[in-house]
Amino acid sequence: MDDILGKYKDGGINYTFRYAKKEDKRKIIEFYESMDNESIYFRFLSFYKDFSSHVEKIFGEKNKYGFAVIGEDEEKNIAALGENFSYSIDSAELAFIVSPHHRKRGLGTIVAAFLILGSYIRGIKIMEAYFHAENSPAYKIGLKMGLNMEFEEDVYHGKAPLEKIYTIALNALKEKGVQVYLDIKK
């Protein structure tokens, strides 16, 4: 159970959430390659396609405090992926994407909550997010997680101190009925 962050059931599907490992690189790349153009555009704020390079950055030396969270279905297919990029303890960027086949089940909220909790545990001070103006589900998740969302050109930028929002993330998991295995004590 050590690597499992939590478990969740929705619509008869069991989901397991865990930290990504280096062995997951190929699986993450394939997940991104399976996404439609709009999903990729909303996730990267561009028509990004260099997924190999992106995944290397997740596990790279510079992403010192960063990590990724994978939400998998019963067949071990990635249903949701969240990434936290952090080059210093000062702040981290929260980013996530949910497979179209698994949307409207709360997986984006769950992944975002685990990213916030994992950042808090690592001692990061500020959580930030950038969401495309047309990506209303991500924007709503940002608001729900306590990020102060402001509109800047075609993007919503959210920001909040982790010490103030980690309890919001914990409560969001509780409200969803997620069985949490992550120990959030710092």
Beta strands, then each sheet from edge to edge (+ up, - down):
strand 1: 4-10
strand 2: 13-19
strand 3: 67-72
strand 4: 78-85
strand 5: 91-98
strand 6: 126-132
strand 7: 148-152
strand 8: 155-161
strand 9: 179-180
sheet 1: 7+ 8- 6+ 5+ 4- 3+ 2- 1+ 9-
end
